Amino acid sequence: MHEAVGERKGEPMDGTEELRAQAQAWRRAIVANEAEEIGRFMTEDWVLVDEDGVGTRERFLSLVSSGALTHSRMEPVPGTERVRVYGDTAAITARVVNTAHFGGREFHADEWTTDLYHRTGQGWICVLSQVTPARE
């Protein structure tokens, strides 16, 4: 029996690897501080849910575009990434460490993140991101 292109032995061809690659590319865009590239990974109505409430795509990208918010690190903790596909919906959960710069200060974060994706004719796109500070 032959494996499908891109399929790893014992792993179904459900979009899991494509999603992992998408998440990695999105993290690279965030660290590159490229607002337009970051925006390609998000729906127009994407939101970020964090301890401050619900933030919008427009607000997040405007902070990046202006240089008010930058990131120099965004990495998942090895072994924590969990990808699940449910038809045209998917969730990626991982513990992520990042370094951000905002308001002239540097912030180091260790967070559990969940990104919800929707599969379109052009591929996967994120509709919602949620972050929770991780406990040691």
BABA-742266 format. One record per residue (C-alpha): x, y, z; residue in one letter; residue number from 1. Coordinates in nm, 4 decimals, padded with zeros to 6 digits. Layout:
N
((X,Y,Z),A,NUM),
...
***
This chain:
136
((00.0000,00.0000,00.0000),M,1),
((00.1377,00.3424,-00.0944),H,2),
((00.1144,00.6474,00.1282),E,3),
((-00.0490,00.9600,-00.0130),A,4),
((00.1800,01.2517,-00.0873),V,5),
((00.2545,01.4347,00.2371),G,6),
((00.1088,01.1571,00.4521),E,7),
((00.3205,01.0197,00.7340),R,8),
((00.2865,00.6541,00.8186),K,9),
((-00.0130,00.6105,01.0467),G,10),
((-00.1302,00.9717,01.0083),E,11),
((-00.4448,01.0523,00.8083),P,12),
((-00.4484,01.3056,00.5245),M,13),
((-00.6861,01.5407,00.7071),D,14),
((-00.4982,01.8694,00.6785),G,15),
((-00.3027,01.8280,01.0030),T,16),
((00.0415,01.8803,00.8493),E,17),
((-00.0858,02.1669,00.6347),E,18),
((-00.2168,02.3329,00.9504),L,19),
((00.1137,02.2855,01.1340),R,20),
((00.2935,02.4488,00.8423),A,21),
((00.0375,02.7313,00.8343),Q,22),
((00.0838,02.7999,01.2070),A,23),
((00.4620,02.8048,01.1646),Q,24),
((00.4399,03.0461,00.8694),A,25),
((00.2049,03.2742,01.0667),W,26),
((00.4500,03.2810,01.3608),R,27),
((00.7317,03.3728,01.1206),R,28),
((00.5222,03.6605,00.9807),A,29),
((00.4528,03.7852,01.3339),I,30),
((00.8240,03.7825,01.4220),V,31),
((00.9003,03.9579,01.0912),A,32),
((00.6481,04.2260,01.2005),N,33),
((00.4899,04.2274,00.8538),E,34),
((00.1306,04.3435,00.9087),A,35),
((00.0153,04.2671,00.5547),E,36),
((00.1597,03.9145,00.5683),E,37),
((00.0153,03.8564,00.9172),I,38),
((-00.3260,03.9647,00.7893),G,39),
((-00.3213,03.6974,00.5170),R,40),
((-00.3588,03.4323,00.7867),F,41),
((-00.6699,03.5940,00.9433),M,42),
((-01.0327,03.6383,00.8444),T,43),
((-01.1620,03.9947,00.8265),E,44),
((-01.3574,03.9351,01.1490),D,45),
((-01.0714,03.7562,01.3344),W,46),
((-01.0529,03.8295,01.7067),V,47),
((-00.7951,03.7779,01.9791),L,48),
((-00.9352,03.6794,02.3171),V,49),
((-00.7029,03.7447,02.6110),D,50),
((-00.7084,03.8666,02.9696),E,51),
((-00.8075,04.2147,02.8472),D,52),
((-01.1113,04.0922,02.6541),G,53),
((-01.1727,04.0708,02.2802),V,54),
((-00.9379,04.2502,02.0418),G,55),
((-00.9965,04.3000,01.6709),T,56),
((-00.7907,04.2218,01.3633),R,57),
((-00.7956,04.5897,01.2702),E,58),
((-00.6514,04.6971,01.6066),R,59),
((-00.3840,04.4252,01.6122),F,60),
((-00.2660,04.4949,01.2576),L,61),
((-00.2668,04.8727,01.3113),S,62),
((-00.0371,04.8299,01.6133),L,63),
((00.1991,04.6157,01.4054),V,64),
((00.1834,04.8513,01.1034),S,65),
((00.2686,05.1533,01.3162),S,66),
((00.5587,04.9749,01.4852),G,67),
((00.3951,05.0222,01.8258),A,68),
((00.3829,04.6422,01.8664),L,69),
((00.6637,04.4164,01.7515),T,70),
((00.7642,04.0593,01.8242),H,71),
((01.1156,03.9181,01.8271),S,72),
((01.0239,03.5660,01.9355),R,73),
((00.7227,03.3375,01.8881),M,74),
((00.7904,02.9664,01.9414),E,75),
((00.5812,02.6700,02.0483),P,76),
((00.7192,02.4669,02.3377),V,77),
((00.8271,02.1346,02.1851),P,78),
((00.5776,01.8550,02.2385),G,79),
((00.2826,02.0799,02.3284),T,80),
((00.1209,02.1378,01.9893),E,81),
((-00.2138,01.9630,01.9417),R,82),
((-00.3893,01.9810,01.6046),V,83),
((-00.7435,01.8556,01.5522),R,84),
((-00.9470,01.8715,01.2326),V,85),
((-01.3258,01.8519,01.2328),Y,86),
((-01.4309,01.8710,00.8690),G,87),
((-01.3749,02.2303,00.7566),D,88),
((-01.2951,02.3490,01.1100),T,89),
((-00.9732,02.2934,01.3004),A,90),
((-00.8135,02.3851,01.6314),A,91),
((-00.4449,02.4194,01.7120),I,92),
((-00.3526,02.4384,02.0788),T,93),
((00.0052,02.4851,02.1984),A,94),
((00.2109,02.6371,02.4733),R,95),
((00.3889,02.9306,02.3085),V,96),
((00.6665,03.1518,02.4390),V,97),
((00.7080,03.4938,02.2853),N,98),
((00.8846,03.8223,02.3287),T,99),
((00.6919,04.1363,02.2387),A,100),
((00.7827,04.5031,02.2457),H,101),
((00.5083,04.7537,02.3232),F,102),
((00.5180,05.1067,02.4590),G,103),
((00.8968,05.1036,02.4747),G,104),
((00.9000,04.7978,02.6997),R,105),
((00.9898,04.4357,02.6380),E,106),
((00.7477,04.1655,02.7475),F,107),
((00.8167,03.7936,02.7779),H,108),
((00.5088,03.5724,02.7663),A,109),
((00.4526,03.2038,02.8244),D,110),
((00.0981,03.1275,02.7114),E,111),
((-00.1367,02.8495,02.6135),W,112),
((-00.2811,02.9455,02.2775),T,113),
((-00.5713,02.8098,02.0779),T,114),
((-00.6286,02.9134,01.7180),D,115),
((-00.9507,02.8181,01.5409),L,116),
((-00.9324,02.7744,01.1650),Y,117),
((-01.1826,02.7437,00.8823),H,118),
((-01.0982,02.5652,00.5562),R,119),
((-01.1810,02.7677,00.2467),T,120),
((-01.1229,02.7039,-00.1222),G,121),
((-00.7878,02.8802,-00.0792),Q,122),
((-00.6823,02.6826,00.2301),G,123),
((-00.6986,02.7306,00.6060),W,124),
((-00.7573,03.0729,00.7635),I,125),
((-00.7723,03.1674,01.1312),C,126),
((-01.1014,03.3019,01.2679),V,127),
((-01.0166,03.3315,01.6383),L,128),
((-00.7100,03.3206,01.8634),S,129),
((-00.7264,03.2779,02.2399),Q,130),
((-00.4355,03.3102,02.4824),V,131),
((-00.4108,03.2175,02.8495),T,132),
((-00.1004,03.2841,03.0616),P,133),
((00.0718,02.9552,03.1465),A,134),
((00.1526,02.8629,03.5025),R,135),
((00.4971,02.7360,03.5837),E,136),
***
